[in-house]
């Protein structure tokens, strides 16, 4: 694809993009698909850039470019055709983000990407804010593993610094018998060793911040994983209102420190010691998040609509929750239940248009909203 | 576009179309756009056929064909590329419907189209079901006008039998001074003269029926028009529960008599005489309907999702209403209020992606749901 001449940025940074503008989205999976649908409902056009043919988001966008993330000509052409750019996942090459940010507004910023792409940078950033994380130590290579274990203690979790998700690139070290596998991982990639947090449950804050500092969070989500993949999100999480407020306050401090624009998720562990609850931050996702899918039907504004609003410099919508909510992912062959789910009154089925229901692949989700009696 | 070889229909009529199937939609306006979004949320692909470049629905579909409705080669190619066909408006040429129904399942049927395209056929059909309509008489030409007026009395409304919408092709005859204009209309096209119904308000039933006879209606809608264009829909309509049930029962009889598959709207007048309410049917829209847009946020399943379910031979969803609802159309320059609407907590803005905000043009709508206190 030839590079087009880039037209100059049309307006000052922070000027709202009017309906009819084109939102460019990097990445073509289900998150981009749901952002594109939310954008369309606001009268925006979308242009998706993703390397995979038949990307789910291509089916709901006004335009798409099928190209690798490092194809500079394609990126320039893409930037020229859109008004503002966002992305659905954090593993965009830094060079790509740096190129795009020179051509068009890019939200969230390359700083948010750089901070969250690398677990060591991310943990250091959080700790520097005075926010509790697991104890952590850098493991640049296998030779550094022993010293890190001496520092952190066991059990601990060895993770690659980059590109891990859904449990990939992680090994739990409980005893010396796990050391051989851990050394192999540390030989392959720079790692971080994290202390093991004895948590009661995993929770997340999904929230949105605008360029001028407006901030709105959804209620705290409780997340159950199966095989390291999110299985069920229930809202509200079963925590005290103080803990809920504290979790949201932590997410806000993180968003502000990143000068964040868009929707983000902060994953946390809920720890209860001597009956006292507290949250410990695990990681930051600089994007819409699976644990926020319930907001499509379960909140007055969805996480996707909020993201679009923030990226377009629009005011945020109401995050008021409509009832108690349960969201279940449809992983792999779970999707075969589509007929039974459709036959269930009130269950909201979402499918992502993926053809191949491989084990572990997120094919869709189903949301159930339990409203207070309205009679 | 060359005609492709048509593959044979894949399965017996009534077999559910699985997610991943392609829904063909004739027409590319906001109704098609909202059907396409609903289909995408269920993992379906859509292919839009519409004559206008930059049709709003093109922006959210996996494929589109820009061709006139009577382009036989384009229609054949379109049919070959989809699994099942529906449409967003009733003024599809009969020859187009007849061609398509021979190639793929088409829902609603050509019978539903033929019955509702012509006001005389429509009124006769409704009257034959024993359902009350305004008194009506055929006015095939200007010479027949006087006799029709003698039969119906004044005031009365002269309407073209075909292609009228939003008040176009209509003249109210109150006295002899309106006769000259009426004669001009009757000279231009075959007409129908309808008695004037002194109504308290205009209401509509939006409902969905499946091939196997499953039927689900939303609550009765009260509709306010401005310059003959729908302005505001409020739900529930302020009628007795008996009247609400009667209105839905009438819609069901109409749907059954048409062997209807999909979402339809039946527009009615609410008449109150001596304190007794009754409904008089005005017209049938064989499609999703503007007075049902509130269901996107205001009901557990939207009219668009219901339409997709019916057309794909899936079970219907819950039509339970979530609260009291008000839907306002954004007509022409109303759309300039988008920033104020976005700034209003809980207002749900929908824009259709149309560039030119001409007077009278439906540019978007805003829905406000007033939930019962959930504390």
Interface residues (C-beta under 8 A of the other chain):
Chain A: X16 X18 X19 X20 X33 X36 X37 X40 X41 X42 X43 X44 X45 X46 X58 X59 X60 X61 X62 X300 X309 X314 X315 X317 X318 X320 X322 X323 X335 X338 X339 X342 X343 X345 X346 X348 X349 X350 X351 X352 X353 X354 X355 X364 X371 X372 X374
Chain B: X16 X18 X19 X20 X33 X36 X37 X40 X41 X42 X43 X44 X45 X46 X58 X59 X60 X61 X62 X300 X309 X314 X315 X317 X318 X320 X322 X323 X335 X338 X339 X342 X343 X345 X346 X348 X349 X350 X351 X352 X353 X354 X355 X364 X369 X371 X372 X374
